[in-house]
Amino acid sequence: MFVRAIVILCLLCFGVNGVTSTSDNNGKVSRQTMLQNALQSVVSISAYGEYTSPFMNDPFWQFFLSGRQSARTRACGSGFIFDANGYVATCWHVVENAKKIYVTLGDGRRFNAVIVRKDKALDLAVLKLCINDSEQHEHAKNRSAQLHALHFSARNILIGENVYAMGNSFGVGQTVTTGIVSATFRSFGGHLVHQTDAAINPGNSGGPIIDEDGCVVGMANSIASKTGGFHGVGFFIPVESLRCFVDFAINDIIPPILPFRTQTAEPSIVDALNDALFNEHNVSVVEALHGKHVIEGCVIVTSVNKSLKELREGDIILFINKIPVTSGAMCEFIAKTSCNKENNTYLVTYIRQDDLHTVKTCVVDAVIQTKKDIQNTTLTGKHALHGVVVTETALDDGELGVTVVEAPRGVDMVNEGDIIIRINEYPIKCLADVQEALRKTNQRGFSIVIKRGSMFIQQQLLR
């Protein structure tokens, strides 16, 4: 009787298989333990800012909206600690217009945070926790407790893999959902993303997507929905983007850029290329296209740096560093995440329009920028560009120009990446030209000419 009681007690404590619930027979940590460990690195983010109506630049509306010039805004999202020194990764749109940021850990600790770097094109941002901040709260005595960091996966994720989405869904607290990888490297909302059916809801943005090993394979950033609710189509930023972006951010490195600009090719051009390349089942073409038997998309070169001799306008780019290039978003992704760090080059696979049957390759040098090259200036004043951040950059023709770095919410005349060509009757070649043109702007109207991709756009604001 005594022996039977001992046996029953052992079974209750250690399980019928003779192992604890925290690991399997191979010593691998159980899913429950892995998720509990990962949740220690997941944070909730509250970003406070101010929204100013674009009408407030107009004296007419200033008169009627006196005393109501701006409204306080709050954005809620998620993020995760990737470095135990207090670095947090999240989405750009979570902290887009933030003036004050609070980060709350799963154990209740709350920190102020500052933005180290953000990138609208990648929808990524890196925050730094103000660990030594003197602000008091209920867990102040535990502020110096160790921070737990998640690790980035070093492998390529595959369709069908199980993944887990973590974040502060609907603001109810830390939540875990599960699903599979439905598709990889899709262009959605202007970003390059993977697709999953793991539930991603409002508040999940910036939260990690992890694999069965507890490593980060991406970051939740958007869903496809007709109602605003989740319908099984969620998207997350690939770990390749994350890994490079945070490395550049914490080491204060400016990401390299491509020495040419492109636009996404129309479907008719893609169909013509497939007919020209694969109608004779040419084995050499398939080899040149890295085993691909069909082209799903491509981009067309619209302009090149003067120093670049290998490519010219009109060339059709199919691959960069053996990665299929199907859109302009893909070019942005490759430029910032796949540059050869040993010699700062890209391997480009392309076709020239006058010879659609021949696949060519060339090596092009990345454009390396330093902090001296990028000095951002925020435009202020009673004009339509108030709050726009601009910088002087070298354009494709080698000349100096002014590029929009960031356009605040409410400013619709320019977007990030636009090149300012003219303000009213004044041509723009440098930052001083912009400031002088805005100084001379009168109250009767405002006109601006910008270059967006390969298009020139003129906009007017009449008063």
C-alpha positions in Angstrom: 0.0 0.0 0.0 2.8 2.3 0.9 4.7 1.5 -2.4 1.5 2.1 -4.4 1.2 5.6 -2.8 4.8 6.4 -3.7 4.2 5.4 -7.3 1.0 7.5 -7.6 2.8 10.5 -6.0 5.7 10.2 -8.6 3.2 10.0 -11.5 1.5 13.2 -10.3 4.7 15.1 -9.8 6.6 14.0 -12.9 4.0 12.9 -15.4 3.3 9.5 -16.9 6.2 9.8 -19.3 8.7 10.3 -16.5 9.5 14.0 -17.5 8.4 17.3 -16.2 5.9 19.5 -18.1 8.7 22.0 -18.9 10.5 19.8 -21.5 10.0 16.9 -23.8 12.0 13.6 -24.0 14.7 15.4 -26.0 15.2 18.1 -23.4 13.5 20.7 -25.5 11.7 23.4 -23.6 7.9 23.0 -23.8 5.8 25.4 -25.8 4.2 26.8 -22.7 7.6 27.5 -21.1 8.9 29.0 -24.4 5.9 31.4 -24.6 6.2 32.4 -21.0 9.8 33.2 -21.5 9.1 35.2 -24.7 6.3 37.2 -23.0 8.8 38.7 -20.6 10.3 40.7 -23.5 6.9 41.9 -24.9 5.9 45.5 -24.0 2.9 47.7 -24.4 3.5 51.2 -25.8 1.5 54.4 -25.3 2.5 57.3 -27.6 1.1 60.8 -26.9 1.3 63.5 -29.5 -0.6 66.5 -30.9 -2.6 66.8 -34.1 -2.8 70.2 -35.7 -5.4 70.8 -38.4 -4.0 71.9 -41.8 -6.6 74.6 -41.8 -4.8 76.3 -39.0 -2.2 77.6 -41.5 -5.1 79.7 -43.0 -5.9 83.0 -41.2 -9.6 82.6 -42.1 -9.9 79.3 -40.1 -7.6 80.6 -37.3 -10.2 83.3 -36.6 -13.1 80.8 -36.3 -11.1 78.0 -34.5 -9.3 80.3 -32.0 -8.3 78.4 -29.0 -8.7 75.0 -30.7 -5.6 74.9 -32.8 -4.5 71.3 -31.8 -5.8 68.2 -30.1 -3.9 65.6 -28.1 -3.6 62.2 -29.6 -2.8 58.8 -28.2 -1.6 55.7 -30.1 -1.4 52.3 -28.4 0.7 49.4 -29.7 3.2 46.8 -28.8 6.9 46.1 -29.1 9.6 43.9 -27.8 13.0 44.2 -26.1 15.8 43.0 -28.4 18.7 44.2 -26.4 19.0 44.0 -22.6 20.5 47.5 -22.5 16.9 48.8 -23.0 16.4 48.9 -26.8 12.8 48.2 -28.0 11.6 47.5 -31.5 8.2 48.6 -32.7 6.3 49.9 -35.7 6.8 53.4 -37.1 3.1 54.1 -37.2 2.8 53.4 -33.5 5.1 56.3 -32.6 4.6 58.4 -35.8 3.8 61.7 -34.2 4.8 60.9 -30.6 6.0 63.7 -28.3 5.9 61.5 -25.2 6.3 57.7 -25.1 5.6 55.3 -22.2 6.6 51.6 -22.4 5.1 49.1 -19.9 6.6 45.7 -19.4 4.7 42.6 -18.6 5.7 42.7 -14.9 4.2 46.2 -14.6 7.4 48.3 -14.8 6.8 51.5 -16.7 9.5 53.6 -18.5 9.7 56.7 -20.5 11.3 56.1 -23.9 12.9 58.1 -26.7 13.0 57.3 -30.4 16.5 56.3 -31.6 15.5 55.8 -35.2 12.4 55.4 -37.3 11.7 54.6 -40.9 8.4 55.1 -42.6 9.3 53.0 -45.7 10.0 49.9 -43.5 7.4 50.9 -40.9 10.0 50.3 -38.2 11.2 52.2 -35.2 13.7 51.6 -32.4 13.1 53.1 -28.9 15.5 53.4 -25.9 14.1 53.0 -22.4 15.0 55.7 -20.0 15.9 53.2 -17.3 17.4 55.8 -14.9 14.5 58.1 -15.2 13.4 59.4 -11.8 9.6 59.2 -12.5 7.9 57.4 -9.6 5.5 54.5 -10.0 4.4 51.5 -8.1 7.3 49.3 -9.3 10.0 52.0 -8.9 12.1 49.8 -6.6 12.3 47.1 -9.3 13.4 49.5 -12.2 16.9 48.1 -12.2 15.7 44.5 -12.5 17.1 42.6 -15.5 15.5 43.1 -18.9 14.8 40.0 -21.0 15.6 40.3 -24.7 14.3 38.2 -27.6 16.7 36.9 -30.2 16.3 37.2 -33.9 16.0 34.1 -36.0 18.9 33.5 -38.3 17.1 31.3 -40.9 14.7 31.8 -43.7 11.1 31.2 -42.7 9.0 28.8 -44.7 5.3 28.7 -45.7 3.4 26.4 -43.4 5.5 26.9 -40.3 3.8 27.5 -37.0 4.2 31.0 -35.6 2.9 32.9 -32.6 1.8 36.5 -32.5 2.3 38.4 -29.3 1.1 41.9 -28.2 -1.4 44.1 -26.4 -4.5 43.3 -28.4 -7.3 45.9 -28.0 -5.3 47.1 -24.9 -6.6 44.2 -22.8 -3.0 43.1 -21.9 -0.5 40.6 -23.2 -2.1 38.1 -25.6 -0.7 35.2 -27.6 -2.4 33.8 -30.8 -1.1 31.1 -33.1 -1.3 30.3 -36.8 0.9 29.4 -39.7 2.9 31.4 -42.3 0.5 31.7 -45.2 2.8 33.4 -47.7 6.2 35.2 -47.8 7.5 38.4 -49.3 4.3 40.1 -50.4 3.8 43.8 -51.0 1.0 45.2 -49.0 0.3 48.8 -48.0 3.6 49.9 -49.6 5.6 47.5 -47.3 7.3 44.2 -47.9 5.7 41.6 -45.6 5.0 38.0 -44.8 1.4 36.7 -44.4 0.0 34.7 -41.5 -3.4 33.5 -40.3 -2.4 34.1 -36.6 -4.9 36.6 -35.2 -3.5 40.2 -35.4 -5.8 42.8 -33.9 -5.6 46.6 -33.1 -2.9 47.0 -30.4 -0.8 44.1 -31.9 1.2 46.5 -34.1 4.9 46.3 -33.2 4.5 43.0 -31.4 6.8 40.1 -32.2 6.0 37.1 -34.4 8.0 34.1 -33.0 8.7 30.6 -34.2 8.7 27.3 -32.3 12.1 28.0 -30.9 11.0 31.3 -29.4 13.1 33.4 -31.9 11.7 36.5 -33.6 10.8 35.9 -37.3 8.9 39.2 -37.8 6.9 42.0 -36.4 3.1 42.4 -36.7 2.1 45.6 -38.6 -1.2 45.3 -40.5 -4.2 43.2 -41.6 -6.4 43.0 -44.6 -10.0 43.6 -43.6 -13.2 45.2 -44.8 -14.6 45.7 -41.3 -11.5 46.6 -39.2 -11.7 43.1 -37.6 -9.4 40.2 -38.2 -10.4 37.8 -41.0 -7.4 35.5 -41.1 -5.2 37.7 -43.3 -2.5 39.3 -41.2 0.9 40.7 -42.2 4.3 41.0 -40.4 7.6 42.6 -41.3 10.3 40.0 -42.2 13.1 39.4 -39.7 15.6 40.4 -42.4 14.3 43.9 -42.3 14.2 43.9 -38.5 17.7 42.5 -38.0 19.4 45.0 -40.3 17.4 48.0 -39.1 18.0 47.6 -35.4 21.7 46.9 -36.1 22.1 50.1 -38.0 20.1 52.0 -35.4 21.9 51.0 -32.2 25.3 51.3 -33.9 24.3 54.7 -35.4 24.9 53.7 -39.0 23.1 55.3 -42.0 21.7 52.5 -44.2 23.0 52.3 -47.7 20.9 53.2 -50.7 20.7 52.0 -54.3 22.4 54.2 -57.0 19.3 54.2 -59.1 15.5 54.7 -58.9 12.8 52.5 -60.1 9.0 52.1 -60.7 6.9 48.9 -60.6 6.3 47.5 -64.1 2.8 47.1 -65.4 1.4 43.6 -65.7 1.5 43.8 -69.5 5.3 44.2 -69.4 5.6 41.2 -67.1 3.5 39.1 -69.5 5.7 40.2 -72.4 8.8 39.2 -70.6 7.5 35.8 -69.7 6.6 35.2 -73.4 10.0 36.4 -74.6 12.1 34.4 -72.0 10.3 31.1 -71.6 8.6 30.4 -75.0 11.4 28.1 -76.0 12.1 26.5 -72.6 15.6 27.9 -72.6 17.6 26.2 -69.9 20.2 28.9 -69.7 17.5 31.5 -69.0 16.2 29.5 -66.1 19.7 29.1 -64.7 20.2 32.9 -65.1 17.0 33.5 -63.3 18.1 31.3 -60.3 15.7 28.4 -61.2 12.6 30.6 -61.8 10.3 29.4 -64.6 8.1 32.5 -64.4 8.5 36.1 -63.6 5.9 37.4 -61.1 6.9 41.0 -61.3 9.8 43.4 -62.0 10.8 47.1 -61.9 11.9 49.5 -64.5 14.9 51.9 -63.9 13.7 55.5 -64.2 17.0 57.3 -63.3 20.6 56.5 -62.4 23.5 58.2 -60.7 26.0 59.7 -63.1 28.7 57.5 -61.7 26.8 54.3 -62.6 27.8 53.0 -66.0 26.4 49.4 -65.8 22.7 50.4 -65.9 20.7 52.9 -67.8 17.1 54.2 -67.8 14.6 51.7 -69.2 16.5 48.6 -68.0 14.2 46.0 -66.4 15.5 44.6 -63.1 14.4 41.1 -62.1 16.7 40.3 -59.2 18.9 42.1 -56.7 21.2 39.8 -54.8 19.2 36.8 -56.2 16.1 38.1 -54.5 13.1 38.6 -56.9 12.2 42.2 -57.3 8.5 42.6 -57.9 7.9 46.2 -56.7 9.5 49.4 -55.5 8.9 48.3 -51.9 11.0 45.3 -52.6 13.8 47.5 -53.9 13.6 49.5 -50.6 13.7 46.3 -48.6 16.8 44.9 -50.5 18.7 48.2 -50.4 18.5 48.4 -46.6 18.8 44.7 -45.7 20.9 42.9 -48.4 23.9 45.1 -49.2 27.1 43.1 -49.3 28.8 44.5 -46.1 32.3 43.4 -47.3 32.4 45.7 -50.3 29.1 47.6 -50.2 27.8 46.2 -53.5 24.6 44.7 -55.0 24.4 42.0 -57.6 21.7 43.1 -60.2 20.1 40.7 -62.7 18.4 42.7 -65.5 17.2 42.8 -69.1 17.7 45.5 -71.6 14.5 46.6 -73.4 16.2 46.2 -76.9 17.1 42.6 -76.1 14.4 40.8 -74.1 15.9 37.4 -74.7 19.2 38.0 -72.9 19.5 38.0 -69.1 22.4 40.1 -67.9 24.1 40.7 -64.5 26.2 43.4 -63.1 27.7 44.5 -59.8 26.8 48.1 -58.6 28.2 50.0 -55.7 25.9 51.1 -52.9 25.6 54.8 -52.1 27.0 55.2 -48.6 25.8 58.3 -46.7 27.3 59.7 -43.5 25.7 61.9 -40.9 27.3 64.9 -42.5 25.4 64.1 -45.7 22.1 63.9 -43.9 21.2 67.0 -41.8 17.4 67.2 -41.3 15.7 70.5 -40.9 12.1 71.0 -39.8 10.3 73.8 -41.7 8.3 76.2 -39.5 6.1 79.2 -40.1 2.6 80.2 -41.4 2.7 78.2 -44.6 1.5 74.9 -46.0 4.8 73.1 -45.3 4.8 73.8 -41.5 6.2 70.8 -39.7 7.7 69.1 -42.8 11.2 67.7 -42.3 13.6 68.1 -45.2 17.2 67.4 -46.0 19.8 68.2 -48.7 20.8 65.1 -50.7 22.7 64.3 -53.9 20.2 63.6 -56.6 20.5 61.1 -59.5 22.1 63.6 -61.8 24.7 64.4 -59.2 23.3 67.8 -58.4 22.2 68.8 -54.9 18.5 68.9 -54.1 16.0 69.0 -51.2 14.1 65.8 -50.2 11.2 65.4 -47.9 12.2 63.2 -44.9 8.9 63.3 -43.0 5.5 64.9 -43.6 3.4 65.3 -40.4 -0.2 64.2 -40.4 -2.4 66.9 -41.9 0.1 68.0 -44.5 -1.1 66.5 -47.8 0.9 68.4 -50.4 4.1 66.3 -50.0 5.0 62.8 -49.0 8.2 61.3 -47.7 10.7 60.8 -50.5 9.4 63.7 -52.6 12.0 66.0 -54.2 11.0 69.7 -54.0 11.6 71.3 -57.4 9.9 74.7 -57.1 8.0 76.7 -54.5 5.9 79.4 -56.2 8.2 81.0 -58.8 11.4 80.1 -57.0 13.5 77.0 -58.2 14.8 74.9 -55.3 18.4 73.6 -55.3 19.3 73.7 -51.6 17.8 74.2 -48.2 18.5 78.0 -48.3 16.3 78.2 -51.4 13.4 76.6 -49.6 13.7 78.9 -46.6 14.0 82.0 -48.8 11.0 80.9 -51.0 8.8 80.3 -47.9 9.9 83.6 -46.4 8.6 85.4 -49.6 5.4 83.4 -49.7 2.4 85.8 -49.6 -1.1 85.1 -48.2 -2.8 84.9 -51.6 -1.7 81.4 -52.5 0.9 78.7 -52.4 2.2 76.5 -55.2 4.7 73.7 -55.2 6.2 71.4 -57.8 7.6 68.1 -56.6 9.2 65.0 -58.2 7.6 61.8 -56.9 9.3 58.8 -58.4 9.4 59.5 -62.2 6.4 61.9 -62.1 6.4 65.7 -61.7 3.4 66.9 -59.7 2.2 70.5 -59.2 -0.1 71.4 -56.3 -1.7 74.7 -55.3 -3.3 75.9 -52.2 -5.5 78.9 -52.8 -6.6 81.4 -50.1 
